[in-house]
Amino acid sequence: MLDHLSIQVRDVAASAAFYDAVLAPLGGRRLLEFPNVIGYGRERPEFWLGPTGAADTARETHVAFTADTRTAVRAFHDAAVATNAEVLHAPRVWPEYHATYFGAFVRDLDGNNVEAVWHKPE
C-alpha cells in the first residue's frame, strides 16, 4: 500500500550512518542523495531521511523493515547494537502478532522505534 516513507531527523549525516549500518543486513542501501536528503531501498528509494524544520523537533515514528530471514533480523539487531542504539526488544518470536512473527526493535538517534521483521517460519 505504501510507495515510500520519509522521516525527519535532527542530523541527517549522523542518522544516515545509523541507517547505513542497520539497513545493510536487510539488503537496503543509499540509492539517491540530494543536499540533506537521502533515499534508501533495494531497487528504488522507499525510505527517506530529511531534516526537521528550523524550529521543529523530530517526532517518534515506528518503522518496520522487511527482512529476508531470521538471520537478517539478528544481523540488523547486531548492527544497531554496534552503533550504540538503544535496544527496545532483542530478536524473538512475537506470538501475540502471529505464530511466526520474528522481530527486533531498536531506537534510532531521534528516538524512532525501528524494527526488522520476518514473517515466515525459520
C-alpha positions in Angstrom: 0.0 0.0 0.0 2.8 2.4 0.7 5.1 3.6 -2.1 7.6 5.3 0.2 8.0 6.8 3.6 10.1 9.8 4.8 11.0 10.7 8.4 12.6 13.9 9.7 15.8 13.8 11.7 17.9 16.3 13.6 21.2 15.4 12.0 20.9 13.8 8.5 24.5 12.7 8.3 24.5 11.0 11.8 21.2 9.3 11.1 22.5 8.2 7.7 25.4 6.4 9.4 22.9 4.6 11.6 20.6 3.6 8.7 23.6 2.6 6.5 24.6 0.1 9.2 21.1 -1.3 10.1 19.7 -1.5 6.6 22.7 -3.2 5.0 21.8 -6.6 6.6 18.3 -6.2 5.1 19.6 -5.5 1.6 18.9 -1.8 1.9 21.4 0.9 0.7 21.5 4.5 -0.2 20.1 4.9 -3.7 19.6 8.7 -4.0 21.1 11.7 -2.3 20.2 15.3 -2.6 21.5 18.1 -0.4 20.5 16.9 3.1 18.0 14.2 1.9 18.8 10.5 1.5 16.7 7.8 -0.1 17.2 4.1 0.8 15.9 0.9 -0.8 16.8 -2.3 -2.5 15.8 -1.4 -6.1 14.3 2.1 -5.7 14.1 4.6 -2.8 11.4 3.6 -0.4 12.6 5.1 2.9 13.8 8.7 3.1 15.6 10.8 5.6 15.3 14.5 5.7 16.0 17.3 8.1 13.5 18.7 10.6 12.5 22.3 10.1 14.5 25.0 11.9 12.1 25.2 14.9 10.8 21.6 14.6 11.9 18.6 16.6 11.7 15.1 15.4 8.6 13.1 16.4 8.7 9.4 17.2 7.7 7.2 14.4 7.6 3.4 14.2 9.1 1.9 11.0 9.3 -1.8 10.3 11.6 -3.1 7.6 11.1 -6.5 6.0 14.0 -8.9 6.4 14.6 -11.9 4.2 15.4 -14.3 7.0 15.6 -14.5 10.8 19.3 -14.3 10.4 18.9 -10.9 8.7 16.7 -9.8 11.7 19.6 -10.8 14.0 22.1 -9.0 11.8 20.0 -5.9 11.9 19.9 -6.1 15.7 23.7 -6.6 15.9 24.4 -3.7 13.5 22.2 -1.5 15.7 24.0 -2.6 18.9 27.3 -1.8 17.2 26.1 1.8 16.7 25.2 2.0 20.4 21.5 2.2 19.6 19.0 1.6 22.4 17.6 -1.9 22.1 13.9 -2.0 22.8 13.4 -5.7 22.1 16.1 -8.2 21.1 15.2 -10.6 18.3 12.5 -13.1 19.2 9.1 -14.5 18.1 6.1 -12.4 18.9 3.2 -14.9 19.0 0.8 -12.1 20.0 1.2 -10.8 16.5 1.2 -14.2 14.8 2.9 -17.6 15.3 5.9 -16.9 13.1 6.4 -13.1 13.6 10.1 -12.7 14.3 11.2 -9.2 15.0 13.8 -6.9 16.7 13.2 -3.3 17.8 15.7 -0.5 18.4 15.7 3.3 18.7 17.5 5.4 16.2 19.2 8.7 17.1 16.0 10.6 17.0 14.1 8.2 19.2 12.2 6.4 16.4 11.2 2.8 17.0 12.9 0.9 14.2 12.1 -2.7 13.6 13.3 -5.6 11.3 10.7 -8.4 10.9 10.5 -11.8 9.2 7.0 -13.4 8.9 7.8 -16.9 7.9 8.9 -20.0 9.9 12.7 -20.4 10.2 
